[in-house]
Amino acid sequence: MEVSEDVYSYSTASEPENGVDANDLNTGQVAPSQPMKQWTVEVVASEMSKLLDSAIAAKFVEQQIDGRSLGLLTTDLLVTHMGLALGQALKVVDFVKSVQSLQKRQQSSDGA
């Protein structure tokens, strides 16, 4: 069984201190510039469609997952209540952590 390279990898000029690159979010798309907590259900669905697929994105719409609730989801909630496979749930949680980390870095560099 062959394991593909990290789908979140991109080439950049420099590697950040915490190991999360500004482009390390999903399969080639950069998350919306507004804070994740302000994302609408539609924005979340769009990001999930890019990250996984439209069928998974539809589950986020069905459950009315906006940016605020996206940040509260755990792997367990995604698997048990939304019916995602473990691998899919882990990708969502990783995506959320990456976006949060990137946005914190951007916020601190804007305030510096």
C-alpha positions as YAML, in Angstrom:
chain: A
units: angstrom
residues:
- id: 1
  name: MET
  ca: [0.00, 0.00, 0.00]
- id: 2
  name: GLU
  ca: [1.43, 3.31, -1.07]
- id: 3
  name: VAL
  ca: [0.99, 6.38, 1.08]
- id: 4
  name: SER
  ca: [0.70, 9.61, -0.86]
- id: 5
  name: GLU
  ca: [2.60, 12.70, 0.13]
- id: 6
  name: ASP
  ca: [0.95, 15.15, 2.49]
- id: 7
  name: VAL
  ca: [-1.93, 16.74, 0.55]
- id: 8
  name: TYR
  ca: [-1.37, 19.93, 2.50]
- id: 9
  name: SER
  ca: [2.20, 20.51, 1.29]
- id: 10
  name: TYR
  ca: [3.22, 23.49, -0.80]
- id: 11
  name: SER
  ca: [6.52, 25.08, -1.63]
- id: 12
  name: THR
  ca: [7.16, 28.39, 0.07]
- id: 13
  name: ALA
  ca: [9.99, 30.80, 0.56]
- id: 14
  name: SER
  ca: [10.32, 30.10, 4.26]
- id: 15
  name: GLU
  ca: [8.94, 27.64, 6.78]
- id: 16
  name: PRO
  ca: [7.14, 29.27, 9.72]
- id: 17
  name: GLU
  ca: [8.20, 28.61, 13.29]
- id: 18
  name: ASN
  ca: [5.19, 26.49, 14.22]
- id: 19
  name: GLY
  ca: [5.41, 24.34, 11.07]
- id: 20
  name: VAL
  ca: [2.12, 25.55, 9.55]
- id: 21
  name: ASP
  ca: [2.51, 27.20, 6.19]
- id: 22
  name: ALA
  ca: [0.13, 29.91, 5.02]
- id: 23
  name: ASN
  ca: [-0.81, 27.65, 2.12]
- id: 24
  name: ASP
  ca: [-1.08, 24.46, 4.19]
- id: 25
  name: LEU
  ca: [-4.85, 24.42, 4.28]
- id: 26
  name: ASN
  ca: [-6.32, 22.10, 1.70]
- id: 27
  name: THR
  ca: [-5.87, 20.78, -1.80]
- id: 28
  name: GLY
  ca: [-4.62, 23.93, -3.45]
- id: 29
  name: GLN
  ca: [-7.09, 26.50, -2.19]
- id: 30
  name: VAL
  ca: [-6.55, 29.17, 0.40]
- id: 31
  name: ALA
  ca: [-9.28, 29.56, 3.00]
- id: 32
  name: PRO
  ca: [-11.33, 32.76, 3.03]
- id: 33
  name: SER
  ca: [-9.55, 35.76, 4.50]
- id: 34
  name: GLN
  ca: [-12.27, 36.56, 7.02]
- id: 35
  name: PRO
  ca: [-11.93, 35.01, 10.49]
- id: 36
  name: MET
  ca: [-13.22, 31.43, 10.58]
- id: 37
  name: LYS
  ca: [-15.74, 32.34, 13.30]
- id: 38
  name: GLN
  ca: [-17.42, 34.62, 10.76]
- id: 39
  name: TRP
  ca: [-17.75, 32.02, 8.01]
- id: 40
  name: THR
  ca: [-21.30, 31.30, 6.88]
- id: 41
  name: VAL
  ca: [-22.68, 27.79, 6.39]
- id: 42
  name: GLU
  ca: [-22.11, 28.28, 2.65]
- id: 43
  name: VAL
  ca: [-18.44, 29.21, 3.10]
- id: 44
  name: VAL
  ca: [-17.88, 26.18, 5.34]
- id: 45
  name: ALA
  ca: [-19.59, 23.94, 2.78]
- id: 46
  name: SER
  ca: [-17.41, 25.37, 0.03]
- id: 47
  name: GLU
  ca: [-14.24, 24.67, 2.01]
- id: 48
  name: MET
  ca: [-15.41, 21.13, 2.87]
- id: 49
  name: SER
  ca: [-16.18, 20.51, -0.79]
- id: 50
  name: LYS
  ca: [-12.59, 21.50, -1.68]
- id: 51
  name: LEU
  ca: [-11.14, 19.48, 1.19]
- id: 52
  name: LEU
  ca: [-13.24, 16.33, 0.79]
- id: 53
  name: ASP
  ca: [-16.20, 16.31, -1.62]
- id: 54
  name: SER
  ca: [-19.66, 17.74, -2.23]
- id: 55
  name: ALA
  ca: [-21.45, 14.88, -0.44]
- id: 56
  name: ILE
  ca: [-19.54, 15.67, 2.75]
- id: 57
  name: ALA
  ca: [-20.14, 19.39, 2.22]
- id: 58
  name: ALA
  ca: [-23.88, 18.67, 2.07]
- id: 59
  name: LYS
  ca: [-23.70, 17.14, 5.56]
- id: 60
  name: PHE
  ca: [-22.25, 20.39, 6.87]
- id: 61
  name: VAL
  ca: [-25.11, 22.33, 5.26]
- id: 62
  name: GLU
  ca: [-27.68, 19.85, 6.62]
- id: 63
  name: GLN
  ca: [-26.29, 20.29, 10.13]
- id: 64
  name: GLN
  ca: [-25.98, 24.09, 9.70]
- id: 65
  name: ILE
  ca: [-22.26, 24.10, 10.51]
- id: 66
  name: ASP
  ca: [-20.97, 27.65, 10.25]
- id: 67
  name: GLY
  ca: [-17.47, 28.86, 11.09]
- id: 68
  name: ARG
  ca: [-18.12, 29.18, 14.80]
- id: 69
  name: SER
  ca: [-19.48, 25.64, 15.09]
- id: 70
  name: LEU
  ca: [-16.78, 24.28, 12.75]
- id: 71
  name: GLY
  ca: [-14.16, 25.35, 15.28]
- id: 72
  name: LEU
  ca: [-15.95, 23.37, 18.00]
- id: 73
  name: LEU
  ca: [-16.17, 20.06, 16.14]
- id: 74
  name: THR
  ca: [-14.13, 17.12, 17.36]
- id: 75
  name: THR
  ca: [-13.19, 13.94, 15.56]
- id: 76
  name: ASP
  ca: [-15.71, 12.08, 17.72]
- id: 77
  name: LEU
  ca: [-18.56, 14.44, 16.83]
- id: 78
  name: LEU
  ca: [-17.73, 14.26, 13.14]
- id: 79
  name: VAL
  ca: [-17.72, 10.46, 13.17]
- id: 80
  name: THR
  ca: [-20.64, 9.74, 15.50]
- id: 81
  name: HIS
  ca: [-23.04, 12.57, 14.71]
- id: 82
  name: MET
  ca: [-22.21, 13.50, 11.13]
- id: 83
  name: GLY
  ca: [-21.30, 10.06, 9.81]
- id: 84
  name: LEU
  ca: [-17.86, 10.91, 8.48]
- id: 85
  name: ALA
  ca: [-15.24, 8.22, 8.16]
- id: 86
  name: LEU
  ca: [-12.39, 8.55, 10.64]
- id: 87
  name: GLY
  ca: [-9.93, 9.66, 7.96]
- id: 88
  name: GLN
  ca: [-12.32, 12.34, 6.73]
- id: 89
  name: ALA
  ca: [-12.91, 13.56, 10.28]
- id: 90
  name: LEU
  ca: [-9.18, 13.78, 10.91]
- id: 91
  name: LYS
  ca: [-8.72, 15.84, 7.74]
- id: 92
  name: VAL
  ca: [-11.44, 18.26, 8.86]
- id: 93
  name: VAL
  ca: [-9.91, 18.65, 12.33]
- id: 94
  name: ASP
  ca: [-6.46, 19.17, 10.80]
- id: 95
  name: PHE
  ca: [-7.87, 21.75, 8.38]
- id: 96
  name: VAL
  ca: [-9.55, 23.66, 11.24]
- id: 97
  name: LYS
  ca: [-6.34, 23.68, 13.28]
- id: 98
  name: SER
  ca: [-4.36, 24.90, 10.27]
- id: 99
  name: VAL
  ca: [-6.79, 27.73, 9.55]
- id: 100
  name: GLN
  ca: [-6.89, 28.77, 13.21]
- id: 101
  name: SER
  ca: [-3.10, 28.75, 13.43]
- id: 102
  name: LEU
  ca: [-2.73, 30.73, 10.22]
- id: 103
  name: GLN
  ca: [-5.30, 33.30, 11.28]
- id: 104
  name: LYS
  ca: [-3.66, 33.73, 14.70]
- id: 105
  name: ARG
  ca: [-0.31, 34.30, 13.01]
- id: 106
  name: GLN
  ca: [-1.83, 36.80, 10.59]
- id: 107
  name: GLN
  ca: [-3.59, 38.60, 13.43]
- id: 108
  name: SER
  ca: [-0.39, 38.87, 15.48]
- id: 109
  name: SER
  ca: [1.63, 40.08, 12.47]
- id: 110
  name: ASP
  ca: [-1.05, 42.67, 11.66]
- id: 111
  name: GLY
  ca: [-0.90, 43.96, 15.22]
- id: 112
  name: ALA
  ca: [2.88, 44.04, 15.38]
...
